[in-house]
Amino acid sequence: MSLKKKIAPLDCAQEEAYNKSAAIDMKLISSKEFLSIKEACLLIGVSRMSLNRYMNIGLIEPVRIGSRVIIKRESIDNLLNM
């Protein structure tokens, strides 16, 4: 018996309910010019570790403002259009 749980893909209604319960407004995130790390992860659908890896190898260029890191939406669009 496998210890890993099988995760069924979410249907539209389940995904919408999750987004509402987690206070995620994907339309708002999609329309922003600059994204936080968390918003970028949600938009691309990757973990924070994967996003950090993309930044380290140069696929996504982060912008640093003091100690805060933001990501240009244009950088995300370029990654998705590769």
C-alpha positions as CSV (number, residue, x, y, z in Angstrom):
1,M,0.0,0.0,0.0
2,S,1.4,3.4,-1.0
3,L,1.8,6.1,1.6
4,K,1.2,8.8,-0.9
5,K,-2.4,10.0,-1.2
6,K,-3.9,10.1,-4.7
7,I,-5.0,13.6,-5.5
8,A,-7.8,13.9,-8.0
9,P,-7.8,17.0,-10.3
10,L,-10.1,19.8,-9.2
11,D,-13.1,20.5,-11.3
12,C,-14.1,24.1,-12.0
13,A,-16.6,24.3,-9.1
14,Q,-14.0,23.0,-6.6
15,E,-11.3,25.3,-7.8
16,E,-13.6,28.3,-7.6
17,A,-14.6,27.3,-4.1
18,Y,-11.0,26.9,-3.1
19,N,-10.0,30.3,-4.5
20,K,-12.9,32.0,-2.6
21,S,-12.0,30.2,0.6
22,A,-8.3,31.1,0.3
23,A,-9.2,34.7,-0.7
24,I,-7.4,34.4,-4.0
25,D,-8.7,36.7,-6.8
26,M,-6.9,35.3,-9.9
27,K,-8.4,38.1,-12.0
28,L,-6.8,40.7,-9.8
29,I,-3.5,38.9,-9.8
30,S,-3.6,38.5,-13.6
31,S,-4.2,42.2,-14.0
32,K,-1.3,43.5,-11.8
33,E,1.9,44.8,-13.4
34,F,4.1,43.7,-10.4
35,L,3.6,40.5,-8.4
36,S,4.7,39.3,-5.0
37,I,6.5,36.0,-4.8
38,K,3.3,34.3,-3.5
39,E,1.2,35.8,-6.3
40,A,3.7,34.8,-9.0
41,C,3.6,31.2,-7.6
42,L,-0.1,31.1,-7.8
43,L,-0.2,32.6,-11.3
44,I,2.3,30.1,-12.7
45,G,1.2,27.2,-10.6
46,V,4.5,26.3,-9.1
47,S,6.0,26.1,-5.6
48,R,8.1,28.9,-4.0
49,M,11.1,26.6,-4.4
50,S,10.5,26.2,-8.1
51,L,10.1,30.0,-8.5
52,N,13.4,30.6,-6.7
53,R,15.0,28.1,-9.0
54,Y,13.7,30.0,-12.0
55,M,15.0,33.2,-10.6
56,N,18.4,31.7,-9.9
57,I,18.9,30.3,-13.4
58,G,17.6,33.6,-15.0
59,L,14.2,32.5,-16.4
60,I,12.5,35.1,-14.3
61,E,14.2,38.4,-13.3
62,P,13.3,39.6,-9.9
63,V,13.2,43.3,-8.9
64,R,14.5,44.1,-5.5
65,I,13.2,47.1,-3.6
66,G,15.1,47.3,-0.4
67,S,14.6,43.8,1.2
68,R,11.4,43.2,-0.8
69,V,11.4,41.1,-4.0
70,I,8.8,41.6,-6.7
71,I,8.4,40.2,-10.1
72,K,7.4,42.0,-13.3
73,R,4.3,40.5,-14.9
74,E,6.2,40.8,-18.2
75,S,8.8,38.4,-17.0
76,I,6.1,35.8,-16.2
77,D,4.5,36.3,-19.6
78,N,7.8,35.8,-21.3
79,L,8.3,32.5,-19.4
80,L,4.9,31.2,-20.3
81,N,5.3,32.2,-24.0
82,M,8.6,30.3,-24.4
